[in-house]
Amino acid sequence: MTTGVRRRMGVEERRQQLIGVALELFSRRSPDEVSIDEIASAAGISRPLVYHYFPGKLSLYEAALKRAAEDLAGRFVEPAEGPLGARLLRVMGRFFDFVEEHGPGFSALMRGGPAVGSSTTNALIDSVRQAAYEQIIAHLRVPEPPARLELVVRSWISLAESTALIWLDGRRIPREELQTQLVHDFAALMAVSAAFDDEMGALVRRVLADEPADGPFSDLVTRLISLAS
Amino acid sequence: MTTGVRRRMGVEERRQQLIGVALELFSRRSPDEVSIDEIASAAGISRPLVYHYFPGKLSLYEAALKRAAEDLAGRFVEPAEGPLGARLLRVMGRFFDFVEEHGPGFSALMRGGPAVGSSTTNALIDSVRQAAYEQIIAHLRVPEPPARLELVVRSWISLAESTALIWLDGRRIPREELQTQLVHDFAALMAVSAAFDDEMGALVRRVLADEPADGPFSDLVTRLISLAS
């Protein structure tokens, strides 16, 4: 029955295929530069058929972004086992994997602009930030995060985003170094907040108590002491 | 001659007045919620006359944003005198003044969206970030900033932006505390980078050598040592 006959896809299957093709193209170049013709050609179908599944480029872009957002949020999930520093370092590795896979599309999205600045795309970005925030809070085991902890975690997430964007712009620093640096930055921002607030101080003491003597935090502290001397 | 007769404004004077009125309204509420009718009413002129000076709300918004961007960039200018920590603390005070004066408009702008995400608005945001970056580099007296320094300064600027945005969302932490915290954060991020890179290490040593024994950096270090013990 199938000999010489190209199997016809179902509606949902075709939609998913188009989303995958579009995500691939939107990841490699700025969305402004990707045309529906190009997506149709890459998917091996006609331009009108693309419009049959998606009313326009924006809706296809948003569907691709939704898939990317779910993918990225999934990479933040890390078993609650072992020292926190090592967990965060693994998450940073997967975050930079994602950034590397979707470089130009990630830059265009995070730098904003008419093609990518819809309320839907902004809501998707916020949902990923929220997923990252909730993961970190869960790992810190703080059921009701105080305002200072929320500030440190959320502002560190924006630090991680901008570090990745700056890295993409020329890749002048090895990404492995930046992954470690962001883990250290997290510890440093926590410590700065903890130095002036008892509640944060108690939290940081509890977290650091679980860190191994040969882990990244101990390494950082040793180096900082040597720098200060 | 002027008795009972309202003085007629020149074209440029009227444009500047409209920009001022619009900036005031765009600062207090999200640009989406401000209508041309409202701007006309606040300026005491007719709606068609507004359109005579500005073709649409976006162009008036962009003109208002340009004025705000110049205002903010001006607040980063600080005499190259005295310890660096104290200079940065004064700049942070003026930055939070600006954020407080333009709260809702600042939030709407930085969170993006269709009404504010034009390429012109993005270029204006980038120009302010660049002005902040150049000021900091000038104060550090580094003619050719290495990639690691550029990364620390630019990513810290995004940390300052997100800290201000989180503060605006509920104002649960006193702004004076956050101004100091951001100065400490800058020192902490520099130190993290310096701990693993000799060039950054030399730079941080030179900067810290000029800091007073009773300044904010010394205070932070003392508190961090007490936290770690």
Interface residues (C-beta under 8 A of the other chain):
Chain A: R111 G112 G113 P114 V116 G117 S118 S119 N122 A147 R148 E150 L151 R154 S155 W156 S158 L159 E161 S162 T163 I166 W167 G170 R172 I173 E177 L178 T180 Q181 H184 D185 A188 L189 A191 V192 S193 A194 A195 F196 G201 V204 R205 L208 L220 V221 R223 L224 S226 L227 A228
Chain B: R111 G112 G113 P114 V116 G117 S118 S119 N122 A147 R148 E150 L151 R154 S155 W156 S158 L159 E161 S162 T163 I166 W167 G170 R172 I173 E177 L178 T180 Q181 H184 D185 A188 L189 A191 V192 S193 A194 A195 F196 G201 V204 R205 L208 L220 V221 R223 L224 S226 L227 A228
